[in-house]
Amino acid sequence: MSKITALIVTHNRIDKLKKTLLEIGNINFLSIVIVNCGSTDETDLWLNRNQKENWFVLNIDNIGGCGGFKYGCKYIVNNLYSDWVLLFDDDAYPEKNILDVFNNLNLDGIGLVGSKVKSISDDSYPIMNRLVYKSPNSIYDYISYIFNREKFLCPLDKECYAEIGSFVGLFIRFDILNKRLELMEDDLFVYYDDAIFTKKCTNLNEKYLYSPALLFNHDIPREQIFTPWKVYLLARNQFRYTRVFPKKAYILLVLRTFSLFIKALKSKNKKKSIKALFIGLYHGVNDDYKLTISGACELFEKF
């Protein structure tokens, strides 16, 4: 039986974190590492009062989900040992039999394993949590990737190898994590860090298996609110993401930017969202990743 450590990153979502910790309470994880990124909703107090023997709570500044996952992974590599590490957000949790299912998989030579993730709100399978089995590598592919992404995704109910995936429900073999930890981008704050990390790993010939038998639940809103800070981070961070593809990927950047522009036009704060888009593009071109969500919100409130 593989020894597995769970890694959860949280920020100001105490109710969702409580639900997740309740759901995994009877799962036999060797350790549960919880990275609390500067929560101001008494998350730290609740965790302290309800501390369990196998919990390792890391209270740090709000360095975003990207920084939180890398910080937690570094802590595990340097202080704990397990065979595998399982990553997920504070609003996601696995089915209770996940370790039994995982231990019955044939994982010879496999370094990363992805799960099948379902939205709790409507039983759909969110695109952001779907794994890509074939990354685009031509201009035609990049166009198709924007307008018909399904053809690049792992079939929902069929095991296959993947190239790009999500941190929600991602198992990473301990030695691979130790070897590839520095591939994690910790300055993006949120968005694209998981896609970049998994793509970099598979570019280096690490085998990434998608198993639909591994089931995860994700408590995400039915409708995604398109805020100016989200437009900004998506516009900025896409530049870093594009670099993991061949040079022809500039077309992907152009098409994603056009898609963001259309969404900004349809958003509630149209004027702020369009300005956020252009500031994000400017910062992305200049490799400027200093602005966080709070900083972006403060900036866009001035518009």
C-alpha positions in Angstrom: 0.0 0.0 0.0 1.4 3.4 -1.0 1.8 6.0 1.7 0.1 9.2 0.5 0.3 12.8 1.8 -2.5 15.2 1.0 -1.7 18.9 0.3 -4.4 21.5 0.6 -4.0 25.2 0.0 -6.6 27.6 1.5 -7.4 31.3 1.7 -10.5 32.8 3.4 -12.8 29.9 2.7 -13.2 28.4 6.1 -16.6 26.8 5.5 -15.3 25.1 2.3 -12.2 24.0 4.1 -14.2 22.5 7.0 -16.3 20.6 4.5 -13.2 19.2 2.7 -11.5 18.2 5.9 -14.7 16.5 7.1 -15.0 14.6 3.8 -11.4 13.3 4.0 -11.5 12.6 7.7 -11.8 8.9 7.3 -9.4 8.6 4.4 -6.1 7.0 5.6 -3.7 9.7 4.5 -0.2 9.4 6.1 -0.2 13.2 6.6 -2.4 16.2 5.6 -0.5 19.4 5.0 -2.7 22.5 5.0 -1.2 25.7 3.7 -3.1 28.7 5.0 -2.3 31.7 2.8 -2.9 34.7 4.9 -6.6 34.0 5.7 -8.4 36.7 7.7 -11.5 34.7 8.5 -10.1 32.9 11.6 -9.0 29.9 9.6 -5.8 29.8 11.6 -7.8 29.8 14.9 -10.1 27.0 13.8 -7.3 24.9 12.5 -5.4 25.3 15.8 -8.5 24.4 17.9 -9.2 21.3 15.8 -5.7 20.1 15.1 -5.4 16.4 14.3 -2.3 14.2 14.9 -1.5 13.9 11.2 -2.2 17.5 10.3 0.7 19.9 9.5 -0.6 23.5 9.3 1.6 26.1 7.6 0.4 29.7 8.2 2.0 32.0 5.7 1.4 35.3 3.9 -1.0 35.3 1.0 1.2 34.3 -1.8 -1.6 32.9 -3.9 -2.5 29.3 -4.8 0.6 29.1 -7.0 2.9 30.1 -4.2 1.0 28.0 -1.7 1.3 24.8 -3.6 5.0 25.2 -4.1 5.5 26.2 -0.5 3.6 23.1 0.7 5.5 20.8 -1.7 8.8 22.2 -0.5 7.8 21.5 3.1 6.8 17.9 2.3 10.0 17.2 0.4 12.2 18.6 3.1 10.3 17.4 6.2 8.0 14.5 5.4 8.3 11.3 3.4 5.6 9.5 1.6 5.4 7.5 -1.7 3.0 10.0 -3.3 1.6 13.5 -2.7 -2.0 14.4 -3.6 -2.7 18.0 -4.4 -6.2 19.7 -4.2 -7.9 23.0 -3.3 -9.8 23.8 -0.2 -13.1 23.5 -2.2 -12.4 20.0 -3.5 -12.3 16.5 -2.0 -11.9 12.9 -3.2 -14.3 10.1 -2.9 -13.7 8.1 0.3 -12.4 5.0 -1.6 -9.8 6.9 -3.5 -6.7 5.4 -1.9 -8.1 1.8 -2.5 -8.7 2.7 -6.1 -5.3 4.3 -6.4 -3.4 1.3 -4.9 -5.1 -1.0 -7.5 -3.8 1.0 -10.5 -0.8 -0.2 -12.5 1.6 2.7 -12.0 4.9 1.2 -13.2 7.0 4.1 -14.6 4.2 6.7 -13.9 5.3 9.9 -12.3 1.9 11.8 -12.2 -1.7 10.7 -12.0 -4.7 12.8 -12.7 -8.3 12.3 -11.4 -11.8 12.7 -12.9 -13.2 15.9 -11.3 -16.9 16.6 -11.1 -18.6 19.9 -10.2 -20.8 19.6 -7.1 -23.1 22.3 -8.3 -24.4 20.7 -11.5 -22.7 17.3 -11.9 -20.7 18.6 -14.9 -17.0 18.0 -15.6 -15.4 21.5 -15.6 -13.0 22.2 -18.5 -10.5 23.7 -16.1 -10.1 20.3 -14.4 -10.0 18.2 -17.6 -6.7 16.7 -18.7 -5.2 17.3 -22.2 -3.9 14.1 -23.8 -2.5 15.9 -26.9 -1.2 19.4 -26.7 -1.5 21.5 -29.9 1.7 21.9 -31.9 0.6 23.6 -35.2 -1.3 26.7 -36.2 -4.3 24.6 -37.1 -4.1 22.8 -33.7 -3.9 26.1 -31.8 -7.0 27.4 -33.5 -8.8 24.1 -32.9 -7.7 24.2 -29.2 -9.5 27.5 -28.7 -12.7 26.6 -30.5 -13.0 22.8 -30.2 -10.9 21.9 -27.1 -12.8 18.6 -26.5 -10.8 16.9 -29.3 -7.6 17.4 -27.3 -9.0 16.3 -23.9 -8.7 12.8 -22.3 -12.0 10.9 -22.8 -14.0 11.2 -19.5 -14.3 7.5 -19.0 -11.2 6.1 -20.6 -7.7 5.8 -19.0 -5.0 7.5 -21.1 -1.8 9.3 -20.9 -2.0 13.1 -20.6 0.3 16.1 -21.3 -1.4 18.9 -19.4 -3.6 18.9 -16.3 -4.9 20.4 -13.1 -3.7 20.5 -9.5 -7.1 19.4 -8.3 -6.7 15.6 -7.8 -3.1 15.4 -9.0 -1.0 12.6 -7.5 2.8 13.2 -7.8 5.3 10.5 -7.0 7.6 11.7 -4.2 10.9 11.3 -6.1 9.4 13.1 -9.1 8.2 16.0 -6.9 11.6 16.3 -5.4 13.3 16.3 -8.8 10.8 18.6 -10.5 9.8 20.9 -7.7 11.5 24.0 -9.2 9.4 23.7 -12.3 6.5 25.1 -10.3 5.8 28.7 -11.0 5.2 30.5 -7.7 4.9 34.1 -8.9 1.7 33.8 -11.0 -0.5 34.0 -7.9 -3.4 32.1 -9.5 -4.1 30.6 -13.0 -2.0 28.5 -15.3 0.5 27.2 -12.7 -0.8 23.7 -12.8 -1.0 23.6 -16.6 2.6 24.9 -16.8 4.0 22.5 -14.3 2.4 19.4 -15.8 3.3 20.4 -19.3 6.9 21.0 -18.3 7.0 17.6 -16.6 5.7 15.8 -19.7 8.1 17.8 -21.9 10.8 16.1 -19.8 9.3 12.7 -20.5 7.6 12.2 -17.1 4.6 9.9 -17.7 1.3 11.4 -16.7 -1.7 9.0 -16.4 -5.3 10.0 -16.3 -7.5 7.5 -14.4 -11.3 8.1 -14.5 -11.6 5.6 -11.6 -10.1 8.3 -9.3 -13.1 10.5 -8.5 -12.9 14.1 -7.1 -15.7 16.6 -6.2 -15.1 20.3 -6.8 -17.4 22.9 -5.2 -17.2 25.6 -7.9 -20.0 28.2 -8.7 -22.3 27.3 -11.5 -21.6 30.6 -13.1 -18.1 32.1 -13.2 -18.0 35.8 -12.4 -15.7 37.6 -14.7 -14.1 40.3 -12.6 -11.4 42.8 -13.7 -8.7 41.1 -11.5 -9.5 37.8 -13.1 -9.2 39.3 -16.6 -5.9 40.9 -15.6 -4.3 37.6 -14.2 -5.5 35.5 -17.2 -4.2 38.1 -19.7 -0.8 38.4 -17.9 -0.2 34.7 -17.0 -1.0 33.4 -20.5 2.4 34.7 -21.6 4.2 32.3 -19.2 1.9 29.5 -20.3 2.6 30.0 -24.0 6.4 29.6 -23.4 6.0 25.8 -22.7 4.8 25.3 -26.3 6.7 25.6 -29.6 7.3 29.1 -31.1 4.2 28.8 -33.3 2.1 29.2 -30.1 2.0 33.0 -30.6 -1.3 32.2 -32.4 -2.6 30.7 -29.2 -1.8 33.9 -27.4 -3.6 36.0 -30.0 -6.7 33.8 -29.9 -6.8 33.7 -26.1 -6.5 37.5 -25.9 -9.3 37.9 -28.4 -11.5 35.5 -26.3 -10.7 37.5 -23.2 -11.6 40.7 -24.9 -15.0 39.4 -25.9 -15.6 38.2 -22.3 -14.5 41.6 -21.0 -17.0 43.3 -23.3 -19.8 41.1 -21.9 -18.7 41.5 -18.2 -20.6 43.6 -15.6 -17.6 46.0 -15.2 -16.9 46.4 -18.9 -14.7 49.5 -18.7 -12.6 48.2 -15.9 -12.3 44.8 -17.4 -11.0 46.1 -20.7 -8.4 48.3 -18.9 -7.4 45.3 -16.8 -6.9 43.2 -20.0 -4.5 45.8 -21.5 -2.6 46.2 -18.3 -2.3 42.4 -18.0 -1.0 42.2 -21.6 1.5 45.0 -20.8 2.8 43.2 -17.7 2.9 39.9 -19.5 5.0 41.3 -22.3 7.4 42.8 -19.8 7.5 39.7 -17.6 6.1 41.7 -14.6 4.4 39.4 -12.1 4.5 41.5 -9.0 0.8 42.4 -8.9 -1.5 40.1 -6.8 -5.3 39.9 -6.6 -5.5 42.5 -3.8 -3.1 44.8 -5.7 -5.1 44.4 -8.9 -8.4 45.1 -7.1 -6.9 48.3 -5.5 -5.6 49.4 -8.9 -8.8 48.8 -10.8 -10.9 50.5 -8.1 -9.1 53.7 -9.2 -10.5 53.5 -12.7 
